[in-house]
Amino acid sequence: MTSPRLHDDKMYRLLRDGNIDEFNARKAGGEKPDLINGDFRGMDLRGLDAAGLDFSGCYFRHSDLRGTDFSTSNLEGASIHGARISGAYFPKDLRPEEIALSLTNGTRMRYSSRG
């Protein structure tokens, strides 16, 4: 299993620094972040435009994800242990049981994002 990592990617750093609005603006301008296996533990990501982003293998332990729309994001192998997820949308192929297991036990979420 890959451990969470801190990226050198500029877009990832914006999120780590809490600059959600600037991240969203750059994303809207066409910049593509490298977020795979990223460490987002304990972060407040409310307001994040997560559409189409690849969060595979990411750790969101105790993060605030309330209201985030992950419906078109890749969350394969991500963990949301103890995260605040009220009002969050998840990919339709991600079963509620996977979300619940990850939220309560820290397991990595599994589903098929390709079909």
BATIGU-754016 format. One record per atom (N, C-alpha, C, O): x, y, z; atom name; residue in three letters. Coordinates in nm, 3 decimals, decimal comma. Layout:
        xx        yy        zz   atom   rest
         X         Y         Z     CA    ALA
...
This chain:
        xx        yy        zz   atom   rest
     0,084    -0,118     0,000      N    MET
     0,000     0,000     0,000     CA    MET
     0,088     0,124     0,000      C    MET
     0,190     0,130     0,069      O    MET
     0,049     0,220    -0,077      N    THR
     0,122     0,346    -0,086     CA    THR
     0,084     0,436     0,032      C    THR
    -0,033     0,449     0,066      O    THR
     0,182     0,497     0,092      N    SER
     0,158     0,591     0,201     CA    SER
     0,118     0,726     0,143      C    SER
     0,155     0,759     0,030      O    SER
     0,043     0,805     0,221      N    PRO
     0,009     0,939     0,173     CA    PRO
     0,136     1,022     0,158      C    PRO
     0,232     1,005     0,232      O    PRO
     0,133     1,111     0,060      N    ARG
     0,254     1,190     0,037     CA    ARG
     0,219     1,337     0,019      C    ARG
     0,108     1,374    -0,019      O    ARG
     0,318     1,418     0,047      N    LEU
     0,308     1,562     0,025     CA    LEU
     0,370     1,589    -0,112      C    LEU
     0,488     1,561    -0,134      O    LEU
     0,292     1,643    -0,202      N    HIS
     0,337     1,669    -0,339     CA    HIS
     0,409     1,802    -0,351      C    HIS
     0,391     1,892    -0,268      O    HIS
     0,490     1,815    -0,455      N    ASP
     0,551     1,943    -0,489     CA    ASP
     0,462     2,021    -0,586      C    ASP
     0,491     2,137    -0,617      O    ASP
     0,354     1,959    -0,633      N    ASP
     0,262     2,019    -0,728     CA    ASP
     0,205     2,150    -0,673      C    ASP
     0,160     2,156    -0,558      O    ASP
     0,207     2,256    -0,754      N    LYS
     0,159     2,388    -0,711     CA    LYS
     0,013     2,386    -0,669      C    LYS
    -0,025     2,448    -0,570      O    LYS
    -0,068     2,313    -0,745      N    MET
    -0,212     2,307    -0,715     CA    MET
    -0,235     2,234    -0,582      C    MET
    -0,319     2,276    -0,502      O    MET
    -0,163     2,126    -0,560      N    TYR
    -0,174     2,053    -0,434     CA    TYR
    -0,135     2,144    -0,317      C    TYR
    -0,201     2,145    -0,214      O    TYR
    -0,029     2,221    -0,335      N    ARG
     0,016     2,313    -0,230     CA    ARG
    -0,090     2,418    -0,198      C    ARG
    -0,104     2,458    -0,082      O    ARG
    -0,163     2,462    -0,298      N    LEU
    -0,271     2,558    -0,272     CA    LEU
    -0,373     2,498    -0,176      C    LEU
    -0,418     2,564    -0,083      O    LEU
    -0,409     2,372    -0,200      N    LEU
    -0,504     2,306    -0,110     CA    LEU
    -0,445     2,290     0,029      C    LEU
    -0,513     2,315     0,129      O    LEU
    -0,320     2,249     0,038      N    ARG
    -0,254     2,231     0,168     CA    ARG
    -0,249     2,363     0,246      C    ARG
    -0,255     2,363     0,369      O    ARG
    -0,238     2,473     0,173      N    ASP
    -0,231     2,605     0,238     CA    ASP
    -0,369     2,666     0,262      C    ASP
    -0,379     2,777     0,315      O    ASP
    -0,476     2,593     0,224      N    GLY
    -0,612     2,641     0,248     CA    GLY
    -0,662     2,740     0,145      C    GLY
    -0,763     2,807     0,169      O    GLY
    -0,594     2,752     0,032      N    ASN
    -0,634     2,845    -0,073     CA    ASN
    -0,730     2,779    -0,172      C    ASN
    -0,698     2,761    -0,290      O    ASN
    -0,847     2,743    -0,123      N    ILE
    -0,947     2,671    -0,204     CA    ILE
    -0,993     2,757    -0,321      C    ILE
    -1,005     2,707    -0,433      O    ILE
    -1,019     2,884    -0,297      N    ASP
    -1,068     2,972    -0,405     CA    ASP
    -0,966     2,984    -0,518      C    ASP
    -1,003     2,978    -0,635      O    ASP
    -0,840     2,999    -0,484      N    GLU
    -0,737     3,010    -0,587     CA    GLU
    -0,722     2,877    -0,662      C    GLU
    -0,705     2,876    -0,783      O    GLU
    -0,728     2,765    -0,588      N    PHE
    -0,723     2,634    -0,652     CA    PHE
    -0,836     2,622    -0,755      C    PHE
    -0,813     2,583    -0,869      O    PHE
    -0,957     2,656    -0,711      N    ASN
    -1,074     2,646    -0,801     CA    ASN
    -1,058     2,734    -0,924      C    ASN
    -1,095     2,694    -1,034      O    ASN
    -1,005     2,854    -0,905      N    ALA
    -0,985     2,946    -1,017     CA    ALA
    -0,883     2,890    -1,116      C    ALA
    -0,904     2,896    -1,237      O    ALA
    -0,774     2,837    -1,066      N    ARG
    -0,672     2,780    -1,154     CA    ARG
    -0,724     2,655    -1,225      C    ARG
    -0,696     2,633    -1,343      O    ARG
    -0,800     2,575    -1,153      N    LYS
    -0,861     2,456    -1,215     CA    LYS
    -0,955     2,499    -1,327      C    LYS
    -0,953     2,440    -1,435      O    LYS
    -1,037     2,600    -1,301      N    ALA
    -1,129     2,650    -1,403     CA    ALA
    -1,053     2,706    -1,523      C    ALA
    -1,104     2,706    -1,635      O    ALA
    -0,930     2,754    -1,500      N    GLY
    -0,846     2,806    -1,607     CA    GLY
    -0,770     2,700    -1,684      C    GLY
    -0,697     2,730    -1,777      O    GLY
    -0,788     2,573    -1,644      N    GLY
    -0,729     2,464    -1,719     CA    GLY
    -0,609     2,396    -1,656      C    GLY
    -0,557     2,299    -1,711      O    GLY
    -0,564     2,444    -1,540      N    GLU
    -0,451     2,377    -1,475     CA    GLU
    -0,495     2,241    -1,422      C    GLU
    -0,607     2,225    -1,374      O    GLU
    -0,405     2,144    -1,433      N    LYS
    -0,434     2,006    -1,391     CA    LYS
    -0,346     1,969    -1,272      C    LYS
    -0,223     1,965    -1,283      O    LYS
    -0,408     1,941    -1,157      N    PRO
    -0,329     1,907    -1,038     CA    PRO
    -0,291     1,759    -1,033      C    PRO
    -0,359     1,674    -1,090      O    PRO
    -0,181     1,731    -0,965      N    ASP
    -0,140     1,594    -0,934     CA    ASP
    -0,175     1,571    -0,787      C    ASP
    -0,105     1,618    -0,698      O    ASP
    -0,283     1,497    -0,763      N    LEU
    -0,331     1,476    -0,627     CA    LEU
    -0,326     1,330    -0,584      C    LEU
    -0,356     1,300    -0,468      O    LEU
    -0,290     1,240    -0,672      N    ILE
    -0,291     1,096    -0,643     CA    ILE
    -0,206     1,066    -0,520      C    ILE
    -0,093     1,113    -0,508      O    ILE
    -0,264     0,987    -0,428      N    ASN
    -0,199     0,947    -0,303     CA    ASN
    -0,167     1,066    -0,213      C    ASN
    -0,080     1,058    -0,126      O    ASN
    -0,236     1,175    -0,233      N    GLY
    -0,210     1,295    -0,155     CA    GLY
    -0,255     1,284    -0,010      C    GLY
    -0,348     1,210     0,023      O    GLY
    -0,187     1,357     0,075      N    ASP
    -0,217     1,363     0,218     CA    ASP
    -0,305     1,486     0,243      C    ASP
    -0,258     1,600     0,236      O    ASP
    -0,432     1,460     0,273      N    PHE
    -0,527     1,567     0,302     CA    PHE
    -0,580     1,554     0,445      C    PHE
    -0,688     1,606     0,475      O    PHE
    -0,507     1,486     0,531      N    ARG
    -0,555     1,461     0,666     CA    ARG
    -0,575     1,591     0,743      C    ARG
    -0,488     1,678     0,748      O    ARG
    -0,695     1,601     0,805      N    GLY
    -0,727     1,713     0,891     CA    GLY
    -0,753     1,844     0,820      C    GLY
    -0,762     1,949     0,885      O    GLY
    -0,766     1,842     0,688      N    MET
    -0,782     1,967     0,613     CA    MET
    -0,929     2,005     0,596      C    MET
    -1,016     1,918     0,593      O    MET
    -0,955     2,134     0,585      N    ASP
    -1,088     2,186     0,555     CA    ASP
    -1,095     2,207     0,404      C    ASP
    -1,036     2,301     0,352      O    ASP
    -1,169     2,120     0,335      N    LEU
    -1,178     2,128     0,189     CA    LEU
    -1,316     2,172     0,143      C    LEU
    -1,353     2,153     0,027      O    LEU
    -1,393     2,231     0,233      N    ARG
    -1,525     2,281     0,194     CA    ARG
    -1,509     2,385     0,084      C    ARG
    -1,420     2,471     0,088      O    ARG
    -1,597     2,377    -0,016      N    GLY
    -1,594     2,471    -0,127     CA    GLY
    -1,506     2,425    -0,242      C    GLY
    -1,500     2,492    -0,345      O    GLY
    -1,438     2,312    -0,227      N    LEU
    -1,351     2,259    -0,332     CA    LEU
    -1,431     2,215    -0,454      C    LEU
    -1,532     2,146    -0,441      O    LEU
    -1,387     2,256    -0,572      N    ASP
    -1,442     2,205    -0,697     CA    ASP
    -1,368     2,076    -0,729      C    ASP
    -1,260     2,078    -0,788      O    ASP
    -1,428     1,964    -0,690      N    ALA
    -1,364     1,833    -0,705     CA    ALA
    -1,401     1,763    -0,835      C    ALA
    -1,358     1,650    -0,859      O    ALA
    -1,479     1,827    -0,919      N    ALA
    -1,527     1,764    -1,043     CA    ALA
    -1,412     1,715    -1,130      C    ALA
    -1,323     1,792    -1,168      O    ALA
    -1,415     1,584    -1,160      N    GLY
    -1,318     1,525    -1,251     CA    GLY
    -1,179     1,504    -1,195      C    GLY
    -1,090     1,463    -1,270      O    GLY
    -1,157     1,530    -1,067      N    LEU
    -1,023     1,516    -1,009     CA    LEU
    -0,994     1,373    -0,967      C    LEU
    -1,085     1,298    -0,931      O    LEU
    -0,866     1,335    -0,973      N    ASP
    -0,823     1,201    -0,936     CA    ASP
    -0,766     1,203    -0,795      C    ASP
    -0,653     1,247    -0,773      O    ASP
    -0,846     1,155    -0,699      N    PHE
    -0,805     1,146    -0,560     CA    PHE
    -0,773     1,002    -0,522      C    PHE
    -0,781     0,966    -0,405      O    PHE
    -0,738     0,919    -0,619      N    SER
    -0,711     0,779    -0,588     CA    SER
    -0,597     0,768    -0,488      C    SER
    -0,493     0,833    -0,501      O    SER
    -0,619     0,683    -0,387      N    GLY
    -0,518     0,659    -0,285     CA    GLY
    -0,501     0,770    -0,183      C    GLY
    -0,412     0,761    -0,098      O    GLY
    -0,583     0,874    -0,188      N    CYS
    -0,567     0,988    -0,096     CA    CYS
    -0,618     0,957     0,044      C    CYS
    -0,707     0,873     0,062      O    CYS
    -0,561     1,024     0,142      N    TYR
    -0,604     1,014     0,281     CA    TYR
    -0,674     1,143     0,320      C    TYR
    -0,618     1,252     0,311      O    TYR
    -0,800     1,128     0,365      N    PHE
    -0,881     1,241     0,409     CA    PHE
    -0,918     1,227     0,557      C    PHE
    -1,021     1,279     0,600      O    PHE
    -0,837     1,158     0,634      N    ARG
    -0,867     1,134     0,775     CA    ARG
    -0,895     1,265     0,848      C    ARG
    -0,813     1,358     0,846      O    ARG
    -1,011     1,271     0,913      N    HIS
    -1,055     1,386     0,993     CA    HIS
    -1,061     1,516     0,912      C    HIS
    -1,052     1,624     0,970      O    HIS
    -1,077     1,507     0,782      N    SER
    -1,091     1,626     0,698     CA    SER
    -1,237     1,671     0,697      C    SER
    -1,327     1,593     0,727      O    SER
    -1,257     1,796     0,663      N    ASP
    -1,392     1,850     0,649     CA    ASP
    -1,427     1,852     0,501      C    ASP
    -1,379     1,937     0,426      O    ASP
    -1,510     1,757     0,461      N    LEU
    -1,550     1,742     0,321     CA    LEU
    -1,696     1,779     0,301      C    LEU
    -1,754     1,749     0,196      O    LEU
    -1,756     1,844     0,398      N    ARG
    -1,898     1,876     0,391     CA    ARG
    -1,932     1,954     0,264      C    ARG
    -1,868     2,054     0,230      O    ARG
    -2,035     1,904     0,195      N    GLY
    -2,086     1,971     0,075     CA    GLY
    -2,002     1,951    -0,050      C    GLY
    -2,037     2,005    -0,155      O    GLY
    -1,894     1,875    -0,043      N    THR
    -1,808     1,854    -0,160     CA    THR
    -1,871     1,754    -0,256      C    THR
    -1,920     1,649    -0,214      O    THR
    -1,870     1,787    -0,384      N    ASP
    -1,928     1,700    -0,486     CA    ASP
    -1,816     1,618    -0,550      C    ASP
    -1,744     1,665    -0,638      O    ASP
    -1,803     1,493    -0,504      N    PHE
    -1,705     1,399    -0,559     CA    PHE
    -1,768     1,308    -0,665      C    PHE
    -1,707     1,210    -0,705      O    PHE
    -1,888     1,339    -0,710      N    SER
    -1,963     1,247    -0,797     CA    SER
    -1,890     1,213    -0,927      C    SER
    -1,912     1,105    -0,982      O    SER
    -1,804     1,300    -0,976      N    THR
    -1,728     1,270    -1,097     CA    THR
    -1,578     1,259    -1,070      C    THR
    -1,496     1,264    -1,162      O    THR
    -1,543     1,243    -0,943      N    SER
    -1,403     1,228    -0,902     CA    SER
    -1,369     1,080    -0,891      C    SER
    -1,457     0,995    -0,880      O    SER
    -1,239     1,050    -0,895      N    ASN
    -1,192     0,914    -0,871     CA    ASN
    -1,147     0,905    -0,726      C    ASN
    -1,052     0,971    -0,685      O    ASN
    -1,216     0,822    -0,648      N    LEU
    -1,181     0,802    -0,507     CA    LEU
    -1,134     0,659    -0,480      C    LEU
    -1,132     0,615    -0,365      O    LEU
    -1,097     0,587    -0,585      N    GLU
    -1,049     0,449    -0,570     CA    GLU
    -0,930     0,444    -0,474      C    GLU
    -0,829     0,510    -0,497      O    GLU
    -0,944     0,366    -0,368      N    GLY
    -0,835     0,349    -0,272     CA    GLY
    -0,820     0,463    -0,173      C    GLY
    -0,727     0,462    -0,092      O    GLY
    -0,909     0,562    -0,177      N    ALA
    -0,902     0,673    -0,081     CA    ALA
    -0,961     0,630     0,053      C    ALA
    -1,040     0,536     0,059      O    ALA
    -0,921     0,698     0,159      N    SER
    -0,970     0,671     0,294     CA    SER
    -1,024     0,800     0,355      C    SER
    -0,960     0,905     0,347      O    SER
    -1,144     0,790     0,416      N    ILE
    -1,208     0,908     0,475     CA    ILE
    -1,234     0,890     0,625      C    ILE
    -1,330     0,946     0,678      O    ILE
    -1,151     0,815     0,692      N    HIS
    -1,173     0,784     0,835     CA    HIS
    -1,197     0,910     0,916      C    HIS
    -1,115     1,002     0,918      O    HIS
    -1,312     0,914     0,984      N    GLY
    -1,343     1,025     1,074     CA    GLY
    -1,369     1,158     1,006      C    GLY
    -1,379     1,260     1,074      O    GLY
    -1,382     1,159     0,874      N    ALA
    -1,406     1,285     0,802     CA    ALA
    -1,549     1,334     0,824      C    ALA
    -1,638     1,256     0,857      O    ALA
    -1,568     1,462     0,805      N    ARG
    -1,703     1,521     0,810     CA    ARG
    -1,755     1,522     0,667      C    ARG
    -1,700     1,593     0,582      O    ARG
    -1,860     1,444     0,640      N    ILE
    -1,906     1,425     0,503     CA    ILE
    -2,051     1,467     0,481      C    ILE
    -2,108     1,437     0,376      O    ILE
    -2,111     1,536     0,575      N    SER
    -2,249     1,577     0,559     CA    SER
    -2,267     1,658     0,431      C    SER
    -2,195     1,755     0,407      O    SER
    -2,363     1,617     0,348      N    GLY
    -2,392     1,689     0,224     CA    GLY
    -2,296     1,660     0,111      C    GLY
    -2,309     1,719     0,003      O    GLY
    -2,199     1,572     0,132      N    ALA
    -2,105     1,538     0,025     CA    ALA
    -2,170     1,440    -0,072      C    ALA
    -2,251     1,356    -0,032      O    ALA
    -2,134     1,450    -0,198      N    TYR
    -2,179     1,356    -0,300     CA    TYR
    -2,061     1,268    -0,337      C    TYR
    -1,948     1,314    -0,351      O    TYR
    -2,090     1,138    -0,352      N    PHE
    -1,988     1,041    -0,389     CA    PHE
    -2,022     0,979    -0,524      C    PHE
    -2,138     0,983    -0,565      O    PHE
    -1,923     0,921    -0,593      N    PRO
    -1,950     0,857    -0,722     CA    PRO
    -2,060     0,751    -0,707      C    PRO
    -2,062     0,677    -0,608      O    PRO
    -2,150     0,744    -0,804      N    LYS
    -2,264     0,652    -0,792     CA    LYS
    -2,220     0,506    -0,788      C    LYS
    -2,294     0,423    -0,735      O    LYS
    -2,103     0,473    -0,841      N    ASP
    -2,054     0,335    -0,837     CA    ASP
    -1,991     0,298    -0,703      C    ASP
    -1,957     0,182    -0,680      O    ASP
    -1,975     0,394    -0,616      N    LEU
    -1,917     0,370    -0,484     CA    LEU
    -2,031     0,333    -0,389      C    LEU
    -2,117     0,416    -0,359      O    LEU
    -2,030     0,210    -0,342      N    ARG
    -2,139     0,160    -0,259     CA    ARG
    -2,139     0,226    -0,122      C    ARG
    -2,034     0,256    -0,066      O    ARG
    -2,258     0,249    -0,068      N    PRO
    -2,268     0,310     0,066     CA    PRO
    -2,191     0,232     0,172      C    PRO
    -2,137     0,291     0,266      O    PRO
    -2,185     0,100     0,159      N    GLU
    -2,112     0,018     0,255     CA    GLU
    -1,962     0,050     0,253      C    GLU
    -1,897     0,050     0,357      O    GLU
    -1,910     0,078     0,135      N    GLU
    -1,768     0,114     0,123     CA    GLU
    -1,741     0,248     0,192      C    GLU
    -1,641     0,265     0,261      O    GLU
    -1,833     0,342     0,172      N    ILE
    -1,819     0,474     0,234     CA    ILE
    -1,823     0,459     0,387      C    ILE
    -1,740     0,515     0,458      O    ILE
    -1,921     0,382     0,436      N    ALA
    -1,937     0,363     0,580     CA    ALA
    -1,815     0,294     0,641      C    ALA
    -1,768     0,335     0,747      O    ALA
    -1,764     0,191     0,575      N    LEU
    -1,645     0,121     0,627     CA    LEU
    -1,524     0,213     0,632      C    LEU
    -1,446     0,210     0,728      O    LEU
    -1,508     0,295     0,530      N    SER
    -1,396     0,388     0,528     CA    SER
    -1,411     0,495     0,636      C    SER
    -1,315     0,531     0,704      O    SER
    -1,532     0,545     0,651      N    LEU
    -1,559     0,650     0,748     CA    LEU
    -1,536     0,602     0,891      C    LEU
    -1,477     0,674     0,973      O    LEU
    -1,581     0,480     0,922      N    THR
    -1,570     0,431     1,059     CA    THR
    -1,442     0,354     1,089      C    THR
    -1,393     0,357     1,201      O    THR
    -1,388     0,284     0,988      N    ASN
    -1,271     0,199     1,012     CA    ASN
    -1,146     0,241     0,937      C    ASN
    -1,038     0,186     0,961      O    ASN
    -1,157     0,336     0,848      N    GLY
    -1,040     0,382     0,774     CA    GLY
    -1,001     0,295     0,656      C    GLY
    -0,892     0,312     0,601      O    GLY
    -1,088     0,202     0,616      N    THR
    -1,055     0,118     0,501     CA    THR
    -1,050     0,203     0,375      C    THR
    -1,108     0,311     0,368      O    THR
    -0,979     0,152     0,277      N    ARG
    -0,972     0,222     0,148     CA    ARG
    -1,095     0,185     0,066      C    ARG
    -1,135     0,069     0,060      O    ARG
    -1,154     0,285     0,004      N    MET
    -1,277     0,262    -0,072     CA    MET
    -1,245     0,194    -0,205      C    MET
    -1,148     0,230    -0,272      O    MET
    -1,329     0,096    -0,241      N    ARG
    -1,309     0,020    -0,364     CA    ARG
    -1,435     0,026    -0,449      C    ARG
    -1,547     0,011    -0,398      O    ARG
    -1,417     0,049    -0,576      N    TYR
    -1,526     0,046    -0,673     CA    TYR
    -1,465     0,051    -0,811      C    TYR
    -1,344     0,067    -0,827      O    TYR
    -1,549     0,037    -0,911      N    SER
    -1,501     0,045    -1,048     CA    SER
    -1,534     0,182    -1,104      C    SER
    -1,650     0,212    -1,131      O    SER
    -1,435     0,265    -1,122      N    SER
    -1,457     0,400    -1,177     CA    SER
    -1,457     0,398    -1,329      C    SER
    -1,470     0,502    -1,392      O    SER
    -1,442     0,281    -1,386      N    ARG
    -1,434     0,271    -1,531     CA    ARG
    -1,561     0,211    -1,592      C    ARG
    -1,557     0,170    -1,708      O    ARG
    -1,668     0,203    -1,523      N    GLY
    -1,776     0,142    -1,592     CA    GLY
    -1,901     0,142    -1,524      C    GLY
    -2,000     0,090    -1,578      O    GLY
